[in-house]
C-alpha cells in the first residue's frame, strides 16, 4: 500500500492521509472488510451504551474511528481516473473539473459508504461527508442508485454518537 497526504478537502476526499491500493478490486475487498467490522463495532458500542458501561467502549470507538478514516482515505482511488493529477489539482486549488474514473469504482464503493453512513455511532459530520460522496458518484459517474442512496435518511431509534 502507498500512502499520500492531502492537505485540502474536496467533494469526496477529506484532508489527511490517502491510501492507494494496487487495484480497485483489492480496495473493494478491504472496504468490505472495514464495513463488516464497523457493523460489528456498532453493535458492540450500542450494547455497551445500553448497559451503561461508562468506559466500556473507548477501545471499540477508537477502532471504529480508525476504520472509518481508512475507508474515507481510500475514496479518491475509486473515483479518480488519475490520482497523481488529482493530487496536483487539489493542491493548486483547481479541482473543479476532476475527471471521474471508471464507474466500477463508484459501484464498488456505494454499499460500504451507505452502510457506514447509516450506522448509529457514525458522527453526523462523517455521515454528511459520505452522503456527499454518494451524491458525487451519482452526479459525476452517472450511477442513479448512488444519488438515491445519498438522499436516504435512516433515523436510528437511539442516536448514540460517542
C-alpha positions, -999 to 999 in steps of 0.1 A, spaced: 0 0 0 11 35 -8 0 65 13 -2 101 2 -11 132 22 -39 155 11 -38 190 26 -72 202 12 -107 187 14 -127 182 -18 -162 169 -26 -152 133 -19 -118 135 -2 -111 147 32 -77 163 41 -54 138 56 -37 106 46 -49 89 14 -44 51 9 -35 38 -26 -42 2 -32 -30 -18 -62 -64 -24 -79 -99 -13 -73 -108 -49 -66 -84 -52 -38 -97 -19 -24 -132 -33 -26 -122 -63 -5 -106 -40 21 -136 -17 23 -160 -47 26 -138 -60 55 -139 -25 70 -177 -22 66 -183 -55 83 -160 -46 112 -177 -13 115 -211 -30 117 -199 -53 144 -183 -24 164 -215 -5 160 -234 -34 178 -208 -36 205 -208 1 212 -246 3 212 -248 -26 236 -222 -10 259 -242 22 259 -274 3 267 -257 -15 296 -245 19 307 -208 10 309 -191 44 311 -157 33 300 -166 1 283 -164 10 247 -135 35 243 -112 10 225 -141 0 202 -148 37 194 -111 42 186 -112 12 163 -144 25 147 -129 59 140 -97 43 126 -116 20 103 -139 47 90 -110 71 84 -92 44 64 -123 39 43 -125 77 37 -88 77 28 -94 51 0 -122 70 -17 -101 90 -43 -86 58 -56 -120 45 -65 -133 77 -81 -104 94 -98 -91 85 -132 -55 97 -124 -47 101 -87 -14 120 -94 -33 146 -115 -60 147 -88 -34 155 -61 -19 183 -83 -54 197 -90 -63 197 -53 -31 212 -41 -32 240 -67 -69 247 -60 -82 239 -95 -101 207 -87 -134 219 -101 -130 196 -131 -119 163 -116 -120 136 -142 -140 107 -128 -125 72 -132 -144 41 -143 -179 37 -130 -169 4 -115 -151 22 -87 -183 41 -78 -203 9 -79 -179 -10 -56 -178 20 -32 -216 27 -29 -225 0 -4 -197 4 21 -203 42 21 -241 38 25 -238 13 53 -212 33 72 -233 65 69 -262 46 83 -246 33 115 -258 48 147 -223 56 160 -211 73 129 -206 111 136 -230 134 119 -201 151 101 -189 118 86 -224 109 77 -228 141 57 -194 136 41 -203 100 30 -237 112 17 -220 140 -3 -196 114 -18 -226 92 -28 -242 122 -44 -209 130 -63 -208 94 -75 -244 97 -88 -238 131 -104 -204 126 -120 -204 89 -127 -240 86 -138 -250 60 -112 -285 69 -102 -286 44 -73 -258 64 -56 -279 96 -59 -309 77 -43 -287 63 -15 -274 98 -8 -309 110 -1 -319 82 22 -322 93 59 -322 65 83 -334 75 117 -320 51 143 -342 46 173 -314 59 196 -287 81 183 -255 73 202 -226 90 185 -200 89 212 
